[in-house]
Amino acid sequence: MRLAAFEVTSDGHMQGFHMTFRNGNTVSVQFGRGNYADGGITTAEIAAWDRNENWIRLPGWNDDVRGHCTPDEVAEFIQTIREM
C-alpha cells in the first residue's frame, strides 16, 4: 500500500492528478483532451479505487467513472472518498 501521496498524470491526452489517502483509497481527477471533461475549463472526470485496486462506485453511479463534474462536485467526491 502506498502512503498518502500526490501523483501528477499526463500523457498528452489525459491530464490531472491522483491523491492517495491514509485509508488506502485513491482519487483520480482528470481533465485532459482524452477525458470526460471540457479540458479543465469548468469540468473534470473523477474516479476512485481502494487499496486493493477495486474501483469504488458510489450510490447512484452507473459507472466507475463520472464525467463533466463541477469543482464543487469534485471537492465533495474527494471528501467522501477520504472519509471512507
N, CA, C and O atoms as a MOPAC input file, in Angstrom:
PM7 MOZYME 1SCF
protein

 N      0.84000 1    -1.18800 1     0.00000 1
 C      0.00000 1     0.00000 1     0.00000 1
 C      0.87900 1     1.24300 1     0.00000 1
 O      1.87600 1     1.31800 1     0.71800 1
 N      0.49900 1     2.19600 1    -0.80100 1
 C      1.20400 1     3.47100 1    -0.83500 1
 C      0.75800 1     4.32700 1     0.33600 1
 O     -0.39300 1     4.26600 1     0.76900 1
 N      1.67500 1     5.11500 1     0.83400 1
 C      1.32400 1     6.08900 1     1.84900 1
 C      0.60700 1     7.25400 1     1.18300 1
 O      0.58600 1     7.35000 1    -0.04400 1
 N      0.02700 1     8.13000 1     1.97300 1
 C     -0.64200 1     9.30500 1     1.43300 1
 C      0.29700 1    10.02300 1     0.47400 1
 O      1.45300 1    10.28700 1     0.80600 1
 N     -0.20600 1    10.33700 1    -0.71900 1
 C      0.67000 1    10.89300 1    -1.74600 1
 C     -0.13200 1    11.58400 1    -2.84400 1
 O     -1.33600 1    11.37600 1    -2.99400 1
 N      0.57900 1    12.41100 1    -3.60300 1
 C      0.04500 1    13.02000 1    -4.81900 1
 C      0.79900 1    12.43000 1    -6.00400 1
 O      1.97400 1    12.08100 1    -5.88600 1
 N      0.13300 1    12.31900 1    -7.13200 1
 C      0.78300 1    11.88600 1    -8.36100 1
 C      0.18100 1    12.66800 1    -9.52000 1
 O     -1.03800 1    12.67600 1    -9.69700 1
 N      1.01100 1    13.31500 1   -10.29800 1
 C      0.55600 1    14.02900 1   -11.49000 1
 C      0.43300 1    13.01700 1   -12.61800 1
 O      1.30800 1    12.17100 1   -12.80400 1
 N     -0.66000 1    13.10700 1   -13.37100 1
 C     -0.86700 1    12.21600 1   -14.51100 1
 C     -0.93200 1    13.05500 1   -15.77400 1
 O     -1.70300 1    14.01100 1   -15.85300 1
 N     -0.12400 1    12.69900 1   -16.75900 1
 C     -0.12200 1    13.43200 1   -18.02000 1
 C      0.52700 1    12.57000 1   -19.08900 1
 O      1.67400 1    12.14500 1   -18.94700 1
 N     -0.21600 1    12.31500 1   -20.16300 1
 C      0.34700 1    11.53400 1   -21.26100 1
 C     -0.01500 1    12.12700 1   -22.62500 1
 O      0.01600 1    11.42000 1   -23.63200 1
 N     -0.35100 1    13.39000 1   -22.66400 1
 C     -0.71900 1    14.03500 1   -23.91400 1
 C     -2.22200 1    14.12400 1   -24.12200 1
 O     -2.72700 1    15.13500 1   -24.61000 1
 N     -2.94100 1    13.06200 1   -23.75100 1
 C     -4.39900 1    13.06700 1   -23.88000 1
 C     -5.07200 1    13.18100 1   -22.51900 1
 O     -6.10900 1    13.83000 1   -22.38000 1
 N     -4.47600 1    12.54700 1   -21.52100 1
 C     -5.01200 1    12.60700 1   -20.16700 1
 C     -4.14200 1    13.53500 1   -19.34200 1
 O     -2.91700 1    13.53700 1   -19.46600 1
 N     -4.78000 1    14.31000 1   -18.51300 1
 C     -4.04900 1    15.25700 1   -17.67600 1
 C     -4.80900 1    15.43400 1   -16.38400 1
 O     -6.02400 1    15.63300 1   -16.39500 1
 N     -4.10500 1    15.36200 1   -15.26700 1
 C     -4.76000 1    15.54100 1   -13.98700 1
 C     -3.87700 1    15.07900 1   -12.85600 1
 O     -2.65900 1    15.25600 1   -12.88400 1
 N     -4.51900 1    14.47100 1   -11.83400 1
 C     -3.75600 1    14.03100 1   -10.67900 1
 C     -4.48400 1    12.91600 1    -9.95200 1
 O     -5.68900 1    12.72400 1   -10.11400 1
 N     -3.71700 1    12.17900 1    -9.13700 1
 C     -4.23500 1    11.18700 1    -8.20900 1
 C     -3.85700 1    11.63800 1    -6.80800 1
 O     -2.80200 1    12.23700 1    -6.59900 1
 N     -4.72200 1    11.34500 1    -5.85800 1
 C     -4.44600 1    11.59200 1    -4.43700 1
 C     -4.72400 1    10.28900 1    -3.70700 1
 O     -5.82900 1     9.75400 1    -3.79200 1
 N     -3.73300 1     9.77400 1    -2.99000 1
 C     -3.92200 1     8.57500 1    -2.18000 1
 C     -3.93700 1     8.98200 1    -0.70900 1
 O     -3.04900 1     9.68900 1    -0.23300 1
 N     -4.96200 1     8.52100 1    -0.00600 1
 C     -5.16500 1     8.89500 1     1.39400 1
 C     -4.65700 1     7.80400 1     2.33300 1
 O     -4.39200 1     6.68200 1     1.90300 1
 N     -4.52400 1     8.13700 1     3.60300 1
 C     -4.05400 1     7.17900 1     4.60400 1
 C     -4.94300 1     5.94700 1     4.69500 1
 O     -4.47700 1     4.88300 1     5.10000 1
 N     -6.22700 1     6.07300 1     4.32100 1
 C     -7.12600 1     4.91500 1     4.37100 1
 C     -6.89500 1     3.95300 1     3.20600 1
 O     -7.53200 1     2.90200 1     3.13200 1
 N     -5.98300 1     4.31200 1     2.29400 1
 C     -5.66100 1     3.45200 1     1.15700 1
 C     -6.45500 1     3.74400 1    -0.09400 1
 O     -6.16300 1     3.18100 1    -1.14900 1
 N     -7.46100 1     4.61600 1    -0.00900 1
 C     -8.25400 1     4.97500 1    -1.18200 1
 C     -7.52400 1     6.01600 1    -2.02600 1
 O     -6.85400 1     6.90600 1    -1.50100 1
 N     -7.66800 1     5.88700 1    -3.34400 1
 C     -7.06700 1     6.82900 1    -4.28600 1
 C     -8.16500 1     7.48800 1    -5.10100 1
 O     -9.06000 1     6.81200 1    -5.61000 1
 N     -8.09700 1     8.80700 1    -5.22300 1
 C     -8.99900 1     9.59400 1    -6.06800 1
 C     -8.24300 1     9.99800 1    -7.31900 1
 O     -7.07800 1    10.39200 1    -7.25600 1
 N     -8.90900 1     9.89700 1    -8.44800 1
 C     -8.36200 1    10.36200 1    -9.71800 1
 C     -9.20600 1    11.52600 1   -10.20800 1
 O    -10.42800 1    11.41300 1   -10.30500 1
 N     -8.56100 1    12.64300 1   -10.51700 1
 C     -9.21700 1    13.81300 1   -11.11200 1
 C     -8.48800 1    14.07400 1   -12.42300 1
 O     -7.29300 1    14.37200 1   -12.42800 1
 N     -9.21600 1    13.96100 1   -13.54400 1
 C     -8.61100 1    14.10100 1   -14.86900 1
 C     -9.40100 1    15.12900 1   -15.67900 1
 O    -10.62400 1    15.21500 1   -15.57000 1
 N     -8.68800 1    15.90000 1   -16.48400 1
 C     -9.37800 1    16.94200 1   -17.26000 1
 C     -8.72000 1    17.21200 1   -18.60100 1
 O     -8.89900 1    18.29200 1   -19.16400 1
 N     -7.96900 1    16.26500 1   -19.12200 1
 C     -7.31200 1    16.44300 1   -20.41600 1
 C     -8.24400 1    16.18700 1   -21.58900 1
 O     -9.43600 1    15.93600 1   -21.40800 1
 N     -7.69100 1    16.25500 1   -22.78900 1
 C     -8.48400 1    16.06900 1   -24.00700 1
 C     -9.09200 1    14.67600 1   -24.10400 1
 O    -10.12700 1    14.51300 1   -24.75100 1
 N     -8.49100 1    13.67700 1   -23.48900 1
 C     -8.98000 1    12.30400 1   -23.55300 1
 C     -9.91800 1    11.93500 1   -22.42400 1
 O    -10.24700 1    10.76000 1   -22.25400 1
 N    -10.35500 1    12.91100 1   -21.65100 1
 C    -11.22200 1    12.64700 1   -20.50800 1
 C    -12.61900 1    13.19300 1   -20.72100 1
 O    -12.86100 1    14.00800 1   -21.61100 1
 N    -13.53700 1    12.72200 1   -19.87900 1
 C    -14.91000 1    13.22400 1   -19.90200 1
 C    -14.95200 1    14.55200 1   -19.16800 1
 O    -15.40700 1    14.63600 1   -18.02800 1
 N    -14.47100 1    15.58500 1   -19.84000 1
 C    -14.37500 1    16.92500 1   -19.26000 1
 C    -14.25900 1    17.93200 1   -20.39300 1
 O    -14.16100 1    17.55900 1   -21.56200 1
 N    -14.27200 1    19.18500 1   -20.04400 1
 C    -14.15600 1    20.23700 1   -21.06100 1
 C    -12.74200 1    20.81900 1   -21.09600 1
 O    -12.55000 1    22.01500 1   -21.31600 1
 N    -11.76900 1    19.95300 1   -20.87700 1
 C    -10.37900 1    20.40500 1   -20.89200 1
 C     -9.96300 1    21.10000 1   -19.61300 1
 O     -8.94500 1    21.79100 1   -19.58400 1
 N    -10.73800 1    20.92400 1   -18.55600 1
 C    -10.39900 1    21.54600 1   -17.28700 1
 C    -10.83200 1    22.99100 1   -17.17000 1
 O    -10.44700 1    23.68900 1   -16.23200 1
 N    -11.63100 1    23.43900 1   -18.12100 1
 C    -12.11100 1    24.82000 1   -18.06000 1
 C    -13.13900 1    24.95600 1   -16.93200 1
 O    -13.01600 1    25.83200 1   -16.07600 1
 N    -14.14800 1    24.08700 1   -16.93800 1
 C    -15.16300 1    24.13200 1   -15.88000 1
 C    -15.51100 1    22.75300 1   -15.33100 1
 O    -16.19500 1    22.66600 1   -14.31200 1
 N    -15.05600 1    21.65600 1   -15.98000 1
 C    -15.40500 1    20.31300 1   -15.51000 1
 C    -14.20500 1    19.37300 1   -15.55400 1
 O    -13.20900 1    19.61800 1   -16.23500 1
 N    -14.34700 1    18.27800 1   -14.78900 1
 C    -13.31500 1    17.24100 1   -14.73400 1
 C    -13.98700 1    15.87800 1   -14.61600 1
 O    -15.17800 1    15.77500 1   -14.32100 1
 N    -13.19900 1    14.84200 1   -14.85100 1
 C    -13.63800 1    13.45200 1   -14.70700 1
 C    -13.09400 1    12.91200 1   -13.38700 1
 O    -11.93300 1    13.14800 1   -13.05300 1
 N    -13.92500 1    12.18700 1   -12.63200 1
 C    -13.48500 1    11.66100 1   -11.34500 1
 C    -13.71000 1    10.15300 1   -11.25700 1
 O    -14.63000 1     9.60800 1   -11.86700 1
 N    -12.85400 1     9.49900 1   -10.49000 1
 C    -12.96700 1     8.07100 1   -10.21000 1
 C    -12.17000 1     7.80400 1    -8.93800 1
 O    -11.40800 1     8.65400 1    -8.47700 1
 N    -12.36000 1     6.60100 1    -8.37400 1
 C    -11.60600 1     6.22600 1    -7.17400 1
 C    -11.48600 1     4.71500 1    -7.09000 1
 O    -12.30400 1     3.97700 1    -7.63900 1
 N    -10.43900 1     4.26600 1    -6.38300 1
 C    -10.25500 1     2.84200 1    -6.11900 1
 C     -9.67000 1     2.68700 1    -4.72700 1
 O     -9.09500 1     3.61800 1    -4.16300 1
 N     -9.83500 1     1.47100 1    -4.18300 1
 C     -9.36000 1     1.21800 1    -2.83100 1
 C     -7.93800 1     0.66000 1    -2.83700 1
 O     -7.31900 1     0.54100 1    -3.89400 1
 N     -7.43000 1     0.32300 1    -1.67400 1
 C     -6.04400 1    -0.14600 1    -1.52800 1
 C     -5.78200 1    -1.43100 1    -2.29800 1
 O     -4.63000 1    -1.74200 1    -2.60300 1
 N     -6.84200 1    -2.18900 1    -2.62100 1
 C     -6.70500 1    -3.42400 1    -3.39600 1
 C     -6.95200 1    -3.20500 1    -4.88700 1
 O     -7.06900 1    -4.16100 1    -5.65400 1
 N     -7.03100 1    -1.93900 1    -5.28600 1
 C     -7.26200 1    -1.51900 1    -6.67100 1
 C     -8.64000 1    -1.91400 1    -7.19500 1
 O     -8.82600 1    -2.09400 1    -8.39800 1
 N     -9.61700 1    -2.05100 1    -6.26900 1
 C    -11.01200 1    -2.25600 1    -6.65500 1
 C    -11.65500 1    -0.89200 1    -6.85400 1
 O    -11.53900 1    -0.01400 1    -5.99900 1
 N    -12.33100 1    -0.71700 1    -7.98000 1
 C    -12.99600 1     0.55000 1    -8.24800 1
 C    -14.06200 1     0.80500 1    -7.20100 1
 O    -14.75200 1    -0.11900 1    -6.77100 1
 N    -14.19800 1     2.05000 1    -6.79400 1
 C    -15.23400 1     2.45700 1    -5.84800 1
 C    -16.35400 1     3.10600 1    -6.64800 1
 O    -16.14400 1     4.09900 1    -7.34600 1
 N    -17.53400 1     2.53600 1    -6.53600 1
 C    -18.71000 1     3.08100 1    -7.22000 1
 C    -19.68100 1     3.57500 1    -6.15400 1
 O    -20.21100 1     2.78500 1    -5.37200 1
 N    -19.90700 1     4.87000 1    -6.12800 1
 C    -20.79400 1     5.45100 1    -5.12300 1
 C    -22.25400 1     5.19800 1    -5.47100 1
 O    -22.58000 1     5.00400 1    -6.64200 1
 N    -23.14100 1     5.19800 1    -4.47700 1
 C    -24.57500 1     5.01800 1    -4.74000 1
 C    -25.07300 1     6.01800 1    -5.77700 1
 O    -24.75100 1     7.20500 1    -5.72000 1
 N    -25.85200 1     5.52700 1    -6.71200 1
 C    -26.39200 1     6.37900 1    -7.76700 1
 C    -25.51200 1     6.47100 1    -8.99500 1
 O    -25.91700 1     7.03800 1   -10.00900 1
 N    -24.30800 1     5.91800 1    -8.91600 1
 C    -23.40600 1     5.91500 1   -10.07200 1
 C    -23.73700 1     4.72400 1   -10.96500 1
 O    -24.03200 1     3.63700 1   -10.46800 1
 N    -23.68900 1     4.92400 1   -12.27200 1
 C    -23.91000 1     3.84700 1   -13.22500 1
 C    -22.60400 1     3.31700 1   -13.80500 1
 O    -22.61500 1     2.39500 1   -14.62000 1
 N    -21.48600 1     3.89500 1   -13.39000 1
 C    -20.17900 1     3.53400 1   -13.93900 1
 C    -19.11500 1     3.78900 1   -12.87600 1
 O    -19.39900 1     4.37300 1   -11.83000 1
 N    -17.89700 1     3.34900 1   -13.14700 1
 C    -16.77900 1     3.57500 1   -12.23000 1
 C    -16.24200 1     4.99600 1   -12.33600 1
 O    -15.57100 1     5.48200 1   -11.42600 1
 N    -16.53600 1     5.65500 1   -13.44300 1
 C    -16.03400 1     6.99900 1   -13.72400 1
 C    -17.22100 1     7.93800 1   -13.89600 1
 O    -18.21900 1     7.58400 1   -14.52300 1
 N    -17.10400 1     9.12700 1   -13.34000 1
 C    -18.14900 1    10.14100 1   -13.54200 1
 C    -17.51700 1    11.34100 1   -14.22700 1
 O    -16.54400 1    11.90900 1   -13.73200 1
 N    -18.07000 1    11.72000 1   -15.35700 1
 C    -17.52200 1    12.81600 1   -16.13900 1
 C    -18.26400 1    14.11900 1   -15.96600 1
 O    -19.36300 1    14.16500 1   -15.41300 1
 N    -17.63700 1    15.18200 1   -16.45200 1
 C    -18.22100 1    16.52600 1   -16.51200 1
 C    -18.68000 1    17.00800 1   -15.13600 1
 O    -19.78500 1    17.52900 1   -14.98600 1
 N    -17.81400 1    16.82700 1   -14.13100 1
 C    -18.11500 1    17.25100 1   -12.76200 1
 C    -17.60200 1    18.66200 1   -12.51200 1
 O    -16.52400 1    19.04100 1   -12.96900 1
 N    -18.38700 1    19.41700 1   -11.78800 1
 C    -18.00700 1    20.78200 1   -11.42000 1
 C    -16.96200 1    20.75000 1   -10.30400 1
 O    -16.76700 1    19.70800 1    -9.67800 1
 N    -16.28900 1    21.87100 1   -10.04600 1
 C    -15.34800 1    21.91200 1    -8.93000 1
 C    -15.99100 1    21.52000 1    -7.59600 1
 O    -15.35900 1    20.82700 1    -6.79800 1
 N    -17.21500 1    21.94100 1    -7.34100 1
 C    -17.88700 1    21.57100 1    -6.09500 1
 C    -18.11500 1    20.06500 1    -6.02500 1
 O    -17.92600 1    19.46200 1    -4.96900 1
 N    -18.51800 1    19.45200 1    -7.13300 1
 C    -18.72500 1    18.00200 1    -7.16000 1
 C    -17.40800 1    17.25800 1    -6.93800 1
 O    -17.37700 1    16.24400 1    -6.24000 1
 N    -16.33400 1    17.75400 1    -7.52300 1
 C    -15.01600 1    17.13900 1    -7.33600 1
 C    -14.61200 1    17.22600 1    -5.85900 1
 O    -14.15000 1    16.24100 1    -5.28500 1
 N    -14.78300 1    18.38300 1    -5.25500 1
 C    -14.41700 1    18.56600 1    -3.84600 1
 C    -15.23400 1    17.64800 1    -2.93700 1
 O    -14.68100 1    17.05000 1    -2.01400 1
 N    -16.52600 1    17.52800 1    -3.18100 1
 C    -17.37400 1    16.64800 1    -2.38400 1
 C    -16.94200 1    15.18700 1    -2.54100 1
 O    -16.91900 1    14.43600 1    -1.56600 1
 N    -16.60200 1    14.78800 1    -3.76500 1
 C    -16.15500 1    13.42400 1    -4.03800 1
 C    -14.85900 1    13.12700 1    -3.28600 1
 O    -14.72800 1    12.07300 1    -2.66500 1
 N    -13.91100 1    14.04700 1    -3.34200 1
 C    -12.64700 1    13.85500 1    -2.64700 1
 C    -12.90000 1    13.67200 1    -1.15500 1
 O    -12.32200 1    12.77800 1    -0.53800 1
 N    -13.74400 1    14.49400 1    -0.57700 1
 C    -14.05100 1    14.39900 1     0.84700 1
 C    -14.71000 1    13.05500 1     1.18600 1
 O    -14.37100 1    12.43500 1     2.19400 1
 N    -15.64000 1    12.61000 1     0.35700 1
 C    -16.32700 1    11.33500 1     0.58700 1
 C    -15.34000 1    10.17300 1     0.57000 1
 O    -15.37500 1     9.31700 1     1.45300 1
 N    -14.46400 1    10.13800 1    -0.42400 1
 C    -13.50000 1     9.03600 1    -0.54400 1
 C    -12.50000 1     9.08500 1     0.60400 1
 O    -12.11000 1     8.04100 1     1.12600 1
 N    -12.08900 1    10.25900 1     0.99500 1
 C    -11.13500 1    10.40100 1     2.10800 1
 C    -11.73700 1     9.89000 1     3.41500 1
 O    -11.03000 1     9.31200 1     4.24100 1
 N    -13.02700 1    10.10000 1     3.60400 1
 C    -13.67900 1     9.72100 1     4.86100 1
 C    -14.13800 1     8.26700 1     4.91700 1
 O    -14.59600 1     7.81600 1     5.96600 1
 N    -14.02900 1     7.52300 1     3.81900 1
 C    -14.47000 1     6.12700 1     3.79900 1
 C    -13.59200 1     5.26100 1     4.68300 1
 O    -13.81800 1     4.05500 1     4.78600 1

